[in-house]
Amino acid sequence: MSLAKIFGSTKKKEDEPTASEAIQRLRQAEELLTKKSEHLEKKIAEQLEIAKKAGTKNKRVALNALKKKKRLEKQLQQNDGALSTIEFQVEALESSNTNTEVLKSMGFAAKALKSAHQRLDVDDVHDLMDEISEQTRLANEISDVFSTSGFDQDIDEDELMGELEELEQELLEEQLLDVGPSKGVNLPNVPTTDLPKPTKSKSKQEDIDEDMAELAAWAS
């Protein structure tokens, strides 16, 4: 058993970092790894260009350049893996930080709700609701009284209808009396001379008598 376990560790326990502090540190590391990736990509491109230029003219130089390119590509792959891990940790911490803040807000709201309920009594609430119902009923009754006790309640509706019909009849008669010849129409003048008397038509018997008289005159 170690002395540290027997006598206890003399090293002070460091304060645990908050989620925000951890995220900040990870962001710094992410920035550093990103710059390193850019540098490695640039070096890889340079070694590839050297290998192309050497080609078959200097195989040793070309092969060394390709070997360096392979080592740089491996470092770049490791660097990308570290970046992926950091991104995952940042996402997890951000989610945890969000959940923590939400939980704090919910706890704060729960305390406020509890404090509000402590100032309320169920019986008082019931009494208040009963009082509101009673006052509402009373207000409705007052409204009904006002709506059914107007000043015109003593007027007979049938009497009013009869008077209205009489007025309509008088108006119709006045309109009929006002009917006359339309203005602007020229009517023929009334004749001033006597009309000719109609000739009296002879009866059939008178015609026979006249014929017999003419026949008797001719025979004498």
Long-range contacts (C-beta under 8 A, 24 or more apart in sequence): 19-93, 19-94, 19-96, 19-97, 19-100, 20-97, 22-89, 22-93, 23-90, 23-93, 23-94, 23-97, 26-86, 26-89, 26-90, 26-93, 27-90, 29-86, 30-83, 30-86, 30-87, 30-90, 33-79, 33-82, 33-83, 33-86, 34-83, 36-79, 37-76, 37-79, 37-80, 37-83, 40-72, 40-73, 40-75, 40-76, 40-79, 41-76, 43-68, 43-72, 44-69, 44-72, 44-73, 44-76, 47-72
